[in-house]
Amino acid sequence: MAAITVKRERTGDIITFDTVAEVGSAAEFINYINQAWGEGVLLKPSSTSAFTARTPEPFPHGIYTFLPKSDTQNDAAWRLEVTELLKALRNQPSKAMVPQDFSRVGSTQANRVLASLEIVETVGNEIDPIVVNEPAPASREFDFSEYVNENAGTLDLLKHHQVELIKFGVKFGRGAFTMYDLHVHPNPFPIVHDGQEYHGGLDGGVAPHGLSIASAANQLRVAYEHKQSSAQKQRYREHHGDMAQGQKTAGPLTFSGSGKGQSVIATLGAYAYNAWPLLLDLTDGEVHHLIMIRDDELIYWDNLTPQQAYAKQSEVLLSCATLVNRKLKMTSIPDDLQQPLKKLRALQAVKERV
């Protein structure tokens, strides 16, 4: 059960309050509210419609409105008061929810967003395994444990990606691609889903040569999200004499938790604005997890070796000569590739510019 913050406001009989976590069960949540404040009507965040115990959707973090029913009110008076409240709310600007950063999205929340968008998760290693045929160039790992945090090592890791892609025949420079550092580019992919706004971007990516950072963010072909594993963070502390007492067992980067949540939401955000259905690589430089959306499927390949990851990325980059076109438009690519982009355009927090 999600807790309710102690701080709440009462305007007349109306109580507004905030949740500090998601709640999965509508019936359980409404029962909790009824026990705290009695019988009443609970309104959705940034909305003028009411939740019921049959509401199938989860309760996201956000501002709720609750109108308790007075013990002296009969049902007719109560229904009239609720009706008047809904009318009043429809005539007022709704309270904006606090934007949530991509990095704060967990895997459970990301899964719910995908489900509500009717996008199915598919295991790429099962339906389309990445097999690297010999002879193929060997790929090196990147030691992210040398850096105090992800931001400090991102530029060097982007250079490493470029070196590895060149081995597979990808060209960089005039008339080809550039590896762009995007980690300091603020909020290129603001999206809104079910009243919740999400802000964030990506650490870097491959786009046609000659673009500004802002334009490159909308012309990505391959994108990167860098995340140090707990093992790498522990190695950094060991090497710098800062061992934490009672350190939990450290391990590699997995496609789960906040790493999965952030990368899935970032993929949805990028598809909402990009001209091409990009391939995203969530990596710590040693393990790679790839994500792409085709039709109504989010396909992920987890726990890949560097060789498998760069082979797949180069396959995407070399799949079509027009990918080096810096003015590529969504409407000029094949219809089947347009489908997920068109669907996710609806998530844009600003009106789409054609």
N, C-alpha and C positions, 0 to 999 in steps of 0.2 A: 504493500500500500504506500502510495506517495504521501509524504507529509505535506501539510498546509503551512505556509509561513505564518508566524504569529502576527506579523503586520497585516492588517486589513483595514479597509475604509468602509464606513457606513454613511450613506447619504439617504436620510429618511429611513425607509425600511430596506433599502437595497444594500447588500454587502458585496464588495468586490474583493477578490483574494487571488493569490498566486500559488501555483504548485511549484515545488522544487525538483520534481522528477516526473517521468511519464507514469501513467496508470494504464494498465491493460484492460481492466474489467469495468464496464460502465455501471453495471448493477452494484458492484462492490463499492465503487467510488460514490455513487449517489447515496447508498446506504450510510457510508461514512459521513457525508455531508448532512444527511437527515438526522443522524445521531448527534452531531455537533450543534446544528442550528434549527432542527425541527423540519417539518414538511415544507417543501417549497419547490421552486422551479430553478433549474441550473442552465445558464446560457453558455454557449460556446465562446471561446476566445475570439475577439474581433468579428463577432457574428451576431445576428439577431434571431437565431433559431435556438430551440431548446434541445438539450440532451434528454434522452429517456433511458430507462434501464435496458432497452433493446438496442440502443445505439451500438453498431458493430465496431466503430472506429475507436482507436485509443485516445486517451486524453493527453495531448502534448503539454509541454511546459508553456505556461502563459497566463494571461489575466482572464478570470472567470467572473461572471456576475450571478449572484444568488438572491432570489426574492423569497424570503420566508413567508409562510402563510400564518396569519394571526389565528389564535385559538378561537376568537370571536367571529371570524369571517365564515359565512356560509359559502357553499361551492360556487354559487352564481356570482357573488361579490368577488371571490377569489379569481374566477376566470376573467372577469372584467378587468381586474387590476393587472393581471398578466398581459391581457390584450393591449391595454394602454401602455404598459412598459415596453412591449415589443414595438409598438407604433413610435414611441418616443425615441427608442434606440435607432430605429430605421432613419429617423430624421436628424440624427447626430453623427458626426464623424466617429467611426469606431476607434477604440483604443488600439494603438499600434503595438504589436508584440515586439519585444526586444529582439533584434536580429541575432541569430545564432551563428557563430563562426563554424566553418566547415570542420575545423579541428576539434570542436566540442561535440560532434555527432558520433554516437556509438553505433555499433553494428545492429542492435535491435531497432533503433530508430530508423536507420537506413533501410533495413528490411521492410519496415512498415511503409515507408515512402514508396519503395519499389512495388509492394503489393497493391497499394492504392492507385498507382499508375498502371497497374496490370502489366508490369514487366517481370518476367520470370527469370530467376537466377539459374544459369546453366553451367555445369562443370566442364570447362574446356578440355581438361585432361581426359575426360571420359568420351566426349562426343567428337573431339578434333584434336587429339594429342599432337604436341609439337615434337616432331622427329627431325633431328639435324642429320642430314646425309653427309657422309664422308666423300671426298675430303672437304672439310670445313675448317675455317680458321679457329684457333683456340681463343677463348675469351678469358680475360683476367677479372678477378674480384677487385673491389675497391675497399680499402681499410678505413671505414668511417669512424673507427675508434680513436683515430688520431686527433679528432676534433672535439672541442668542448660541447658543441651542440650541432644541430642539423644546419642551421643558418651558416655557421662558420665553415662547414665543409661543402655546402651546396655548389658553389662555383667550380670547385675542383672535381666534384662528382659529375657535373654536367660536361666538363672537358673529357672526363673518362668515358662517358657515354659516346661522345663524338668519335674518340679514338677507336672504340670498339665497333661502331657502325661503319667506319671507313674500311675496316677489315672485311666487311661483308659487301663492299662495293657502293656504299652510299656516298654521294658527292656533296661537298660543302663549299660554299663560296658563290661567286657571281654565276647566275643561271642555274643555281641548285638550291641547297638548303643552308640554313644557319641554326646553330644551337643557341636558343635564347634563354637568358636568365630572367625568370619571371617572379622570383620569390619576394622581391620588394615592390612588385606592381600591385597596388591596393585594389582589392575587390573587383576583379574583372568580370566575375560571373554571379552577380546578385540574382537570386531566384526566390520565388514565393510558392509555397505549397501548403494548402489547407490553412491559410492564414498566417503561417510561420515563414518569416523571411530568413534566408540563409546567405551569409556573406563569406567570400573567400576566393582563393585562386589556386595556382599550382606553382611548383618550384621551378619548372622550366619546361622546355619542349622544342621540338623540331618544327620549323615553319619555313616558308620560302624566304630566300635571301632578300635583304633590302628593306624590310618592314620596320616600322617603329615598334616599340614594346607593346603598346596598346593594340595595334593592328595584328601583331604576331599572335597575341592571345586569342584572337578570333580566327586565325588561320592555322591552327595547330594540326599536325598530322600524327605526331607521337608526343605524349606529354609525360612528365615525371613528377611523382610525389615522393620525397625523400623522408625516411623515418629511421632513426637509429634504433637498433634492437637493444633490448635490456642487456644482452651480453656485451655489446659494443660500449654501452655507457659504463658498464662495470669495468671493462678493460681500461677505459680512459681513467677512471678513478684509481685503479691499481697502479697505472703508469705514472700518475701524478700525486701519489701518496695521500689519496683522499678516500680511503675505504670506509664505507658506512657500516656501522655495527648492525648485526642482524640482517644483512642483505639477503633478500629472497633469491632463490635460484634464478639465475639469468639464462635467457634462451634466445633463439633466433627470432627474426621478424616473421610473424604469422599473419595470415589473412583473416583477422578477427578483431574484435574490440574496436578501439578508436581508429586503428589503422585502416580497417575495412570501412568503418562508417565514414571517415573523412574522404577516402578515395572514391567511394561510391557516390557520395553527395557531390564531390568535385567533378566526377565524370558527368553526372546529370547537369551540373551547372555549365560545364564546358560544351556539352551537346546543345544546350539551350541557346548558345551564341555562335558556335563555330560553323564554318562552311563545310566541314568534312567530319565524318564520324570517327574521331581520333581513337587511337589505342593508348591507354594509360598504363604506366609502369609504376607500381608501388614497390620501392626497393630500399634496402639498406646498403646496397653496393655488393652484397654477397648473395642474398636470396631475392628473387624477383617474382612479383605477382602482377599479371597482366589483366586488364579489363577492357572490353569493348561492348558496344550495344549494336545488335543487328535485329531488325524487325522488332519484336516485343520481347527479346531475350537479352539479358545482361550476361555475357559469357566471361567467365574468369578462369585463368590458368594460374594456379598457386604453386608455390615452392619450386620455381624453375631455376635452373642453373643460368649463369650469365650467358653461356653459349646459346641456350634455348631462347632466352629473352631477346638477345640482340639479333638472332636469326629471324625471329618473328617480326621484330620492329623493322628490320631491313626489308623483309618481304612486303610489309605494308608500304614503306616509303618508295619501293621500286615497282609497285604494282601498277602504277599509272603515270604516264609522262606529264599529265596536267597537274600533278601534285606540286610541282615547282612553280605553278602560276600563282603569283602573290595577289591576284585579283579574283581568285576562284570564288564562284557563287554557288550556294547550295542548289539553286535551280538548274545548274549546269552539270550536276553529277547524276549518275544512274538513279532511277526512281527507287530501287530497293535500298540504296544508301541514304536517300533523302528521308525515308520514312521515320527513323528514330529522331532525326533532327527536327522535322516538322512537328512531331508529337511533343517534343520537349521545349519547343519555342513557347508553348503556353506557360512555362514556368518563369519566363523572363519577368524581372521586377520592373523593367521599363519597357515601353512600347518598342516593338521590334522596328529596326530601321532596315529597309530593303536596299 
